[in-house]
Amino acid sequence: MKINVTKVLLVLAVAASMHATTQAASDHPGTVRITPLGSHSGEFCSADRALVFEDPDGTRILYDAGRTVRGPTDERLGRIDALLLSHAHADHLGDAIQPAANAGACAGPDFSVKVVPSSNTVNIAVARKAKLIVGSEMAIFLAAKVRDAGGDPKQVQLLRFGAQTKVGSVEISGVPAAHSNGVDPMFLNGELAKTLAANALTAYVGPAGGFVLKFSNGLVVYLSGDTGMMAEHDAIIRKFYHAKLAVLNIGGTFTTGPLEAAYVVNEMIQPAAVIISHANEAATQDGKLVVGSKSDTFIKNTKVPAYLPLSGKAMDFDVDSKCVAGCAP
């Protein structure tokens, strides 16, 4: 009997990979794994937005891919079942990506590979055959983008404020954000793109938003997108959804600053823990918090554990938002 050596080796490799994945997942069973995908390994840098959430059932969701996910072939992605996009600004939709891992500086990454007019988010959704979940008027716009990139427009799913959907065992709700949502002309085609660019205008695609995710272990996570302070942080995120973990922007200028964000955490959402996002700074050096940074100010003014999203460093959270592995305060 002839043995196909190549086939045997392939089967063994797949089995080994499945064993390694199962072993990693079993280290902390029943937890939600959150992995930041930033521009520089082991750091929290100026353009970092993207996070991958993995439910105990294996469902994997990519939040705000932006510029730091290096396209659909980024080896850090793994399987992606759905993408969430809070709004269509270039640093979240993704107008450009790095040519290689760690290209440029943490404070100023090299985003020299342009991916417009399609966008990084659309390219990933199409290549990974994943759902793309968005709010407001972005669904129609992005469905056309997905079609033009060779995907199925039905991959794009509308989720407006107060609406719910489900991916695997993960329940996803759309919630408000206090922010703008204009599409830069570089993502557009034809005369409209030229006219808007000539007048320094963007194309409005409805209000920005955020998300609340409830995982199969019971953990409820609030994803702020880009937002300022708003009454909904108390009335909706705390009182209705009872979010235990918040992923909150702290950068100032475009969103809440570190002191405003600390107030939102302490007095309004009152989660058990928070992951810092959208700091717009090189918040770490050699994986350590930079003293005097906005992230440092935020951490010193919050009453709950605040964690740094170090690129590539997975964090595991239980139902009560207790970090049982991987968190960097």
Order of alpha helices (4+ residues) and beta strands (2+ residues): alpha-beta-beta-beta-beta-alpha-beta-beta-alpha-beta-alpha-beta-beta-beta-beta-alpha-beta-beta-beta-beta-alpha-beta-beta-beta-alpha-beta-beta-beta
